[in-house]
Amino acid sequence: MSNATLRAGVIGATGRGNYGHGLGESFTALERTPVVAFADADQAGGAAAASRFGTDNHYLDYRDMLARERLDVVAVTPRWTDQRRAMVVAAAEAGVKGIFCEKPFAASLADADAMMEACDRNGVRIVVAHRRAAAHEMRLKQIVDSGEIGDIQVMRGHGKGDHRAGSLDLMILGTHILDGIRYVAGSEVAWAHGHVTQDGRPITQDDIKEGDEGVGLLAGNRVAAYYVFENGLTAHYESFQGFPDDANDHNRHLGFEVYGTKGIVSVRNSPGGELYLHRHDLWVPDTETRPWERIRIPEWEAQNSGLESNLLIVRELLAALDEERDIRSVSSGADSRATLEMIMAVHESNRLGTRVPFPLANRGNPYATWLAQEQ
């Protein structure tokens, strides 16, 4: 493996998603990827970020940075998706070798298609900050693949269920869960069915509004989805308002279970992550004689799991660049577009009132399509 130094750049956007969940800092943590420049249209925000990246080489326009700095790798870090397509396409066109992108991948499938076309055409490898690059999800995958819980019967994912419950939760945090479910399934989705409601009633056009964090048009504070994979596996996903008495512990609602013929394995997105295993041969678990086992990963839980997850992703990106191969062990751009398609399928299915086959024919925002049809 090469140890050549790669010039890294960071794109942020103070007030519009800021610098995400520490993607840029993962470059500074590795000797091979010193951050030589960063971009932020906000002067004060950029000045505050300089110490984190170890450079005061601050550009107000990321396009200027890309044109002048001859970067090898770039982190596209804003949480908001409203500039995602422009930033990723600009980086790919500028000649970088690799991109580390914040989630959600894009605001629409059309945006994701354009991003992947630019990366593929320019030979750029792109990775995305999904939670499958975390020790507990990796261990869950190992447990399932080893046959320890038998044959998979069904998978079930849950949103965080906080004030963003429903469509916004699905877009911003459900992307982690659906990416993990798809990873465990090891297959592409064949078709999906979705149901979206607002306060218990079917959504109408009056419920459509611009979602927070630049995600585009959304509707509904409760969603339910059903997915059928090409290999025959099935999965559910749901997001609804959580439990008021548990307001400070919503992270523990975010996760998914894999039900097998010999047991259940469950992962939760609490700080550091949690993994549980229940060994049983019944659909209804016997908790008295065979209780849930918490699987501890001390070396992971004792660290900054967010940084460690990002470092796993960056190391895989660097390995793929060195070996001139595809991304394997983390979520690639192609994986993330497939996850976004699972999200958009919920809304498209609800709009059409039927299940939808993959790939989706409608690459735009389903709610924009719905509104346009009535004009």
N, C-alpha and C positions, 0 to 999 in steps of 0.2 A: 504494500500500500504506500502511496506517495505521502510525503510529509511536506510538500511544497506549500509555501504560504499563499493564501488566497485573500485578495483585497475585498473586504466586506463593507457594505453600505447599509444604512437603515433608513426606511421611509416611515415617518410618523405624521400625525395630524392632530395637534393639540386642539381640543374642543370638538373634534370630529372622530372620536375613537382613540385619540392619543397614541400610545405606543403598545397597545394590546397587552398581552399577558407575558411580557418579558422576552419576546422573541429576539430582539436586538441584543440583549444581555447574554444570550446563549452564544453569540459570536464572540463577544469579548471574553467569555470564560475559557475559550480555547485558543492556544497559542497560534494555531494555523490560520485563524480568521480574525485578525485585528480589524476593528472598525476604523476605517480611514476617513469616513465622511458620513453625515446623516442629513436628512432633509425634513423640514417642518415649516409650513407657511406661517406659523405663529412665531414671531421673534422671541418673545418671552418664554414660550414653551420650549423652543429650541435651546435657549440659553440654559434653562433648567436641566435639560437632558444631557448636556455636554459632559458632565462629570460621570454619568453612567456609562458612556461609550468611550471615555478616555481620549476624546478629541474635541477640539472646538471648531473643526472644519464643518460649519453649519451652512447649508443651502436653504434658501426660502422656497425654491422650486425644485422638486425632485427630478424634473426633466433636465435641469442644468447639471445636477449632480451626476446623473447617468451619462450625460454627454461628455463631461470633463474628467471623470475620475477613473475610467477604465476598470470598473469593478468586476470581480469574479463571481461574487455571491451577494444577494440582496435580501433583506428581511422586509416584507411588506406587512407592517404591524398594526395599522389602525383597526380597532374592533368594528367600526362602521364599514358597511359594504358599498356605500355610495360612490367611492372612488376606486374600488377594488379592481375593476376591469381596466381602467385607464392606467393604474400603477403597474399592474402585472404585465400588461401588453407593452408598456413603455420599457420596462426592465428587460423583457424578452427581446425586444427590437434593438436594445442598446448593446447586446452582445454578452450579457452575463451568462455564466454557466449554470447557476442554480439559484432558485428562489425559495425562501421560507415564508409561507403565507399564513396569516391569521385566519381563523374561522369566523363566521360561515364563509364558504368559499366564494360565493357571489350572490348578487341580488336576484338573478334570474338564470335560467338555463342558457338563454342567448348570450349573456355575459360570460358564463362558464365556457361555452363553446368557443367564443372569441379568444378567451384566455388560453385555452388548450391549443387552439389552432396556432396562436403566436408562439407558444412554447414548443410545440412539435415541429413547426416549420424552422425554428432557429436552434433546435437541438438542446433546449433548456430543460433541465430536470426541476420539477417543482414538488415541494412537500408542504403539508398543511398541519397545523397545530391541533390535531384531534387526540382525544384521550386514549386511543388504543395504544399509544406510545407511553404506557404507564405500567408499572410492575404488576398491579393487581389484574388489569385486563389481559396482560400477557400471560399471567399464570392461569387465568380463567380459560384462555384459549388452549393452553397446554393440557388442562384438566379435561376439556371437552375432546380434544384430538386424541388423547390417550385412551379414551373409552371409559374413563373412571365413572361417569354418570350414565353409561350405556348409550343407546341411540337417542338422538335428539327428537323430542316430541313436538316442542313448540318453544318460541322465545317471546319474552314480554318486556318491553321497555317503558319507562316512566319519565315524564318531565319533572322539572324542579318544583312546579306547582306554587310558585310565589306570585308576586303581583303581575308577572308577565305571563301567567297561565294561558294556555291555548296556543294560538298561532305564533305569537312572539316567542314563547318558550320553545316551541317546535323548531323555529328557525335558528335561534341563537344558541340554545343548549341541546335541543333534540338532535342536532347534527352530530354531536359526540356519540349519543346513544345509537342512532341509526348506523353510523359508521362502524361502531363496535359490533352491532348485530350482523351487519353485512359481512364483516371480517370473520366472525364465528361461523356464519352460514357457508362461507367459501363459495358463493354462487351469486350470479346476477339476479335481480328481481324480474320475474315474468309479468306480474300484474299487481295492482294495488287497489284498495277501496278505502275511501276516507269519508268521515262525517264531521262537520264543523258546526258548532252551535254558539249562541250568545245568550248567557243567562238561561240556558235550558231550552231555548227555542231555535229553530232553524235560522241561520243567518240570512239577511236580505242585503240588497245593495246599500241600504242606509247604514249598515254596519261597517262598510268598507272605509278604511282610513289609512293614512300613511303610517307605517310601523316605525317604532323607535329605531335608532341606530342605523338609519339609512337602508333598511331592508326592503323598502318598497311597500306597495299596497298589501294590507292584511285585513282579516276579519275573524272574529270569534275568540271567546275566552275558554273554549273547551274543544279539544280535537281527539278523535279516535281513528286509528288506521289499522289496516290489515294488509299484510304483504305475503305473496306467494313467490318463492324463489324457483329458479329453473330446475334445481335439483329436488324439488318437492317439499322443502322445508317451509314452515310458515312462521310468521312473527306478528305481534301486535305492538302498537305504541299508543300511549295516551298521555294527555296533559290536561289537567283541570286544577282549579283553585285548591291549594293545599289546606292544611289543617291549622286553624288560627292559634291553637295552643302550642304549635310546633314552629312558630314563626322564625325562630333563630336556628332551626335545624333543617331547612329545606334542602340542603345539599344531600342529606341522607335519603331523600325521595328520588333523587336523580340517579338512575342506574338501570340495570336490566338483569333478568334471570334467564337461565337456560334450563329447561325442564327435560330430563332424560328418563329412560326406563329404569335407571338405578339410582337416581338422585337429582338434586337441584343445585346449581351453582349460581350465586348472586353477587354482583359487584355494585358498590355504591360510591358516589363521587364526593364523599365527605373529605375534609382536609386530610391529605395523605392517601385517601382511598381506603375502602374496606372490601373484603372478600369473604363470603360465607359458603359453606358446603353442607348440604343435608343429604345423607346417604339413606336411601329408602327404595323399596320396590313397589310402592303404592302411590296412587295419584294424590291421596291425602297423606301428608307426612305424619309419621309417628314421632312427635316431639318428646315424648316421655322416655322412651327407651333409646331413641336415636336422635339426640338434640342437634341443633345447628352447630357446626364447628366454624369458628372464625379462623381463617388462614392468615397468619401474620407474616409480614415480610419486613423484619426489623431494620435491615440495612436501607430499605426504601423509606419506611415510615419515619425514620429518624432524620431524614434530610428534607431539603426544600423540594418537594415532589414536583412543583411546577417547573423549576429550573431543570431538574433531572430529566423530566419528560421532554423538555425542549432540547436538551443536550442529546438525548437518544435520537431525536429527529434530525438534528444537525449532523451528528456522526453518520447516520445512514445516508444523508444527502452527500456528504463528503466521500463516503465509501463508493456510492454509485458513480460519482464523478471520477474518482480514481480508477475504478474498474470498468468504466464506460458501460454501465449496465443500467437496467431499470430499477426504480425504487421497489424494495421488497417488504421490509419489516415495519414500515410506518405508512401513514395515509398519503398517497400520492395525489397529484392533481386529478388524475383520472378517477381514483377512488372517491375523491371529494365531490367531483361532479356527479358521480353515481349516487352519492348520499343526498346531494341537493335535489336530484331527480326524485328520490323517495319523499322528500319534503314537499316538493311542488305537486307530486301526484295526489297528496291528500286534498289539496285545494282544487285541483283539476277534476278529481273524481266527484267531489262535493258539488262543483259547478255543473257538471254534466249529469249528475244523479246516477252514475253507473261506475263499475270498475274500469280502470284504464290500463291498457297494455304498455309495456316498455319496449323501446324508448318512447317517451312522450312525444306526440306530434306537436303539441303546443310548447314552444320553447320560451315564450314570454311569461309575464305574470298573469296567472289565471284570473285575478280580480280586474286587471286592466282589460283583459279580453271580455269579461262579463260586462263591464261598464260600456265598452265600445259597442257591444252588440245591441245595447238599448238606445244608442244615439241615432 
